[in-house]
Amino acid sequence: MRSILVLGAGRSAAALIQYLVEHAPDQNWKVTVADRSVAHVPAMLPGGTDGMELLVLDAGVTEARQREIARHDLVISMLPASMHLDVVKDCLRDRKPVITPSYVTDELWSLDRELKEAGVLVLSELGLDPGIDHMSAMRLIDAIRSEGGEIEVFESYTGGLIAPESDTNPWGYKFTWNPRNVVLAGQGSAARFIRDGQYRYIPYHRLFTRVVRVEVQEYGAFDGYANRDSLKYRELYELQGVSTLIRGTLRREGFCAAWNTFVQLGCTDDSYTMHVPKDMTWAQYFGAFLPPLGGKDLRDALIAYLQLDGQDAILAKLDWLGIFEDRSTGLDRGTPAQYLQHLLEEKWGLAPKDRDMIVMQHLVGYRSDHGVGRTSSSLVVEGSDPVNTAMARTVGLPMAIAAKLVLNGSLTHTGVRLPLFKEIYDPVLNELAELGISFTERQISS
């Protein structure tokens, strides 16, 4: 019997755990799910918990974490990204393969040689974005190259959104994954990409003003804004000669212009702690980010400061959130980002019957002996309810399928690997398609 340790059982782990438990009997697996609290895990498993061990574990406690890693054959880390490095070091020590959905850090890359020498595989960036985006992009790029095409343009956008019938607020958005990551999105460095042969750099304070319109067939128009660093994918995807290379995030049309008001005010800053009266109202709180009001009410002062005159759609979104209300914030300390997250979690939470939606679209332009061509490849996945979300399926299922490949000996790679090679992207994408997660490709006329 092979044993799998899943570290972390948050909202993105539901489909992963369901798959592992469902396949445990025929694959001869023993599945252990470890988290600080596991009381919620049985609710993720409509088929029951047979073949699974639930373990209360604080993965930040080194000895406890190492003990569990040592007694399992494969580790899947669903912990916060900052904890993956410690997990990988433990797996290196015990020569255990590990799978994570998170981006590879420089610190993790520095272990690549040592991992290869030890014969240990670390399969990272294997969720949705990063993950499915890598695999679907490489399949499309490799297919075009196999026909003699030379890639000239690569654009890719992904969004974790809300399904149309659950879209009940003017923002067109609800939290379907970690709220903190949503509030802090885009911070840390300038967005970097190439468009039409020119390098482009967008600092964070301008990020949400530099938006492109992305049309997804049957689902309408979206705002697309650039992710932090698209340039590193030239080497990863072997696209050194392309004139346009950009990876970005999708939001519903109009979202970014309204979100930019918070960026310009400084409400997404997470670098300092505010100390305010606990009975401070939201109107007083947001007024604290403005120059002296000079007799103006908050709405008029905000309109003047951010030049929002005539921007009715933006003001409607702010009104709906309640930023002008004389209602207590309920907090007496926190960073600006934490205050904003607190307000948004009140307003952007999923209702009991809400369904989320994942949208991903690649656009590839290429040149071949037949002339110039453009292909779009689109993925739209809708969830079933707030537990069985599209986000959980698209993050968890690729890792679960990869776990099967690793334990069955189908992958012989070692070191730090991304899912950019055919031996992994073909079987994972093929099985995802069987599970209803598949791309639609179409040729676009020039």
N, C-alpha and C positions, 0 to 999 in steps of 0.2 A: 504494500500500500504506500502510495506517495502522499506526502503531507504538504499542505499549502497554508501559509500564515498570511492573513490579511491584517495589516496594521492600519487601523482607522476605519470607522463605520459611519461617516458623515453622509450628507444627503446625496452625494455623487456615487456612493458605494452600493446603492440598492441593486442595480442590474448586475453588477459584478458579482455580488454575493449570491443573488438568485441563480445566475448561470453556474457558478461553481458548485453550489449545493445540488442543483438539478442534475448536473453531469457527474457528480461524485460517485454514484453507484457503478455506472458503466465504465468510468475511467479509473476506478479503484483509488479514489482520492479520500483523504481525510482533511477537512477544511476547518481551520481555526480562525475565528474572527475576534480580534482584540481591540478594545477601545476603553477609554476611561469609564464610559457607561455603555452597557450593552442591552439595557432594558428595552430600547426601541427596536432592536434588530429583528425579533420575531415578527413584528408587524410588516417588515419588508419581505417576508417569505410566506406567500399564500399557500405554498406547498408543504410547509412545515420545516423543521430544523433537523430532520434526520441526517446523520452524516456530518454534522457540524458541531464544533465545540465553541461555546461563547466564553470569552476570557476577559475579565476586568483587568486592564493593564494601562499604566501610565507609561507611554513609550519614551517619555523624557527621563525615566529612571534607567540608567545604563545597565545595571546588573539584571533587572527584570527583562528588559528588551533583549539583551544578549542571550539570556537563558532560553527565551522562546525562539529566537532565530536559530540557535544551535540545534533545536530538536525538530526543525522542519526542513523539507527539501527545496522549497521555493518560497520567496517572500514577495508579496505585493504591497507596496507602501502607498497608502492613501492619506498619509500624514501631511501636515503643512509642508510646503516645499523646503522650508528652512531646516527640517528634520531629516531630509533624505540622506544627506551626507553621512551622518552618524550611522544610519541604517546600512548604507553601502559599505562603510568601513567594517561594520560587524559582519556583513556577508562576505567581505573579502577575507577576514580572519578565519571564518568557518567554511569558506569556499562554497557559498550558496548563491545561486542566481537570484536576481532581484528585478522587479518590474515597477516602474513609476510612471505617472502621467505628466510629470512636470518637466520644465525646461532644464537642460543640462547647464550647470554653472561652471565657471572656470575652475573652481575647486574640485568638482567632480571630474572634469576632463584631465586634471593633473594626476588622477589615479589610473588613467587608462592603461598605461604601460604595466603597472603593477597588477592590475586586474587580468590583463592578457597573460602575463607570466604565471599567474595563479590559475588560469583557466576558468575565470569567473565572468559570466555575462551580466551586464547591467543594461537592461533594455528600457530606455527612457523616452520621454515625449510620445507616449503611447495612449493618449486619451482622445479627446476631440480636437482641440486646438491648444497645444500641439498634439498630433496623433493622426486622426483620420485625414486632416488637411495634408500632412506629409505623404501619407500612403496614396491618397487619391491623386495628388499632384504628380507624384513620381510615376504612377501607372499611366497617367495621361501624357506626361512628358516622354516617357520611354516608348509609348505607342507611336507618338508622332516621329520620334527619332528613328524608330525601326522602319518607318516608311520613307526615310530619307529627309525628313523635315528638320529645319534649323530653327530653334526657338528664338524669337525676337522680343516677345512681350509676355510677361507673366504677371497677372494680377489675381489676388486671392483675398476674399473677405469672409468672415464668419461672425455670426451673432447668436447669442443665447437670448431668445425673445419670448414673447407670449403668443399663444395661438390666437387667431383672429376672433373666435367666439368668446375668448376670455379677456380680450383687449377692452377693458372697461374704464380706462382713465385717459386723460388727454395726452399723457406722456407716451402712450403705447408701450409701456414697459412695466414689468414687475420682477421682483427678485426670483430668479430661478437657479442661482448659484451664490457663492460667497458674497454677501453684501459689501464687505470691506473691500474686496478686490474691485468691485464695480465703482465704488467711490474713489479709489486711488488709481483707477485705470489711466495709463498714459504717463504717469509720473516717473521720475527717476532719470530720464535722459530725453534728448530730442528724438523725434521720429525721423528716421533716415531711410531714404529710398531713391530710386532712379526713375525719372519719367522723361520720355523722349530724349534719352541720351544725356540728360542734365541731372546732376546730384541735387537732391532737395533735402532740407533740414527744417523741421518744424519744432520750435520750442514748445514746452507744455502749455504755456499761457496763450498760445495761438492755435493749439491743436484742434479745438472744436470749431474754429472758424474756417479751417481748410478742409472742407468736406466735399466728397464727390457723390453724385447720384448713382446708385447701383440698382438696376432693374432685375428682378427675379421673376421669371415667367410664372404667371398665375398668382403671384403674391405681391406684386406691385413694387413701389419704389422704396428704397432705404437710404439712410445716410451712411456713408462709409468714411471712416477716418483711419489714418495710418497708425499701425503698431510701432513699437519703439524702434526696432532695427531690422529692416528688411534686407539690408546689404549682406548680412552674413549668409543668406540663403543662396547667394551666387555660387559659393563653393559647395554648399551642401547639396544643392540641386544641379550642380554643374551648369550654371547659367551665366558664366563670366562674360559672355559677349552680348547679353540682351540690352536693348535700349530702354526697356521699362521693366522694373521689378518692384512690386509693392505688395505687402500683406497688411490687411487692415481688419477693423471691427465694424459690424453692422448694428445700426439702431434704426428704429422707425423714423421716417422722414420728419424733420422738425425737432427731433430730440436734441441734437447736438447744439443747435442755436440756444435752446433753453438751458441746457446743462452749462453752457459757457458762462451764464450769469453767475453760477456758483464758483467757477474757476476764477473769474475776474474779481469777485468779491474776496476770494481767499478762503472760501468755505470748505475746500477740499484739502487744505493744508493739514498734514499730520505730524508736523515737526515741533509743535509746542502745545502746552496744556493751558487751557483757559480756566479761570476761576471766576464764576459768576453766581449771583444769588440763585438759589434753587427755585424761587418763584418768578424768575425772569421769564417773560413771555417770548414767544417766537418772534413777534414783531420787534421787541426790544433787542433780542439776540441779533437778528439780521441788521437792525439799525446800527449796532455796534461796529459793523464793518464799513459804514458810510461816513463821509465827512459830516460835521455838524449839520443838522437838518435845517437850521435857519427858519424855523416856523413851518416847514413843509411836513406833510405826513409822510410816512415811510414809502408808500406807493409812489408819490410824486418825486420824492428824493431819489428813489431807485431808478425811476424812469430817466431823470435828469443825469444821474451819475453814469449810468450804463447806456445812455442814449437809446432808450427803448420806446421812444414816442412812436406810436403807430404799430408797434410790434404786439398786436393783440393776441396772437397765438402763444407767444412766450409768456405774456402776462396771465393768460388763462391757465397755463401750466403751473405758474407760481401761485396763483390764487388757489388752485385745487390742492396744492400741497399745504396751504395754510400758513405761509410765511408771514402774512400780514395780520395774523390773528393774535388777540390778546389771551392766549392760552399758554399755560406754563410749559416750559420745556421738560420739566421733571428731572433735570440734571443740574448739578452744581459744579462739575468739573469734567474735563475731557478735551481732546484736541478738536479743532474745527471740523475735521473729517468725521470724528466720532459723533459730534452733535448732528451733523448732516445725516449720517447713517442712522442715528436714532430716529430722526424725523421720517426718513424714507422707509424704514422698516415698518413704521406705523401705516404708511400709505401704499407701499408697493408689495405688501405681503400677498401670497397666493391664497385665494379663497378655497374652500373645501373641494369644489368641483372644477377649479381652474386647471388648464392644461398649458404647458409650455411648448416652445417650438425652437428648433435649431435650424438655422439657414446658413448654408455654405455655398459659395460660388467661386469657381476658378474661371479665368479668361486667359486663353493662351493664343498668342499670335505667332505664326510661323511662316517660313518660306521654304518651298520645295521646288522640284522640277515642274510641278503643275501650277506654280504661281504662289500667290499669297493666300493664306487661309487663317481663319479665326474660329476657335472652338470654345464653347462654354460648357462647363460641367457643374451641375447644380444638385444640391442635396437639401431636402426639407424633411424634417422629422418632427412629429408632434407627440407629446407625451399623453399619458392616460389620465393622470391625476397628480396631485402634489408630491406623492411618493414615487410613483412609477413615471418619472419625468423623462423627456427626451434628452435632457442633459445627463441624467444618470445612465441612460442607455448608451449614449454616444461616448461618454467618458469611460464607463465600466466595461462594456462588452469587448472593445479591442484588447484590453488587458487580459480579460478572461480567456479569450481565444488564443492570445499569445502564450498564456500560461500552459494551455494544452499543448501547444507546439513545443515549448521548452521541455516539458516533462516527458513528452513522447519522443524526444530526441530529433525533432525535425529541424531544429536550429543548432548549428554547431559553432556559431560565432562566439567570441569572447571579447572582453573589454567593454567600453562604453559604446553602445550602438543605438542609433535612431532607426525607426522603421522605414528606411529608404531603399531597402533591397527587396528584390522580387520574391525571395524565399519567405519573406514575412508579409509583404503587402498583398500578394495574390491570395494566399489562404485566408488572411484576416478579412479583406474586402469581400471575398467570395462568400464567406460565412455570414458576414454582416448583411449582405444582400439577401441571403436566405431568411434572415431575421427581420427583413423589411427596411433595412437601412441601405439604400442604393442611390447612385447618382444618375442623373439624366443628362445626356450629352446632346448638343445640337451645334450644327454649323451656322455661323453668323456671316451674313453677306457683308462684304466690305463697303 
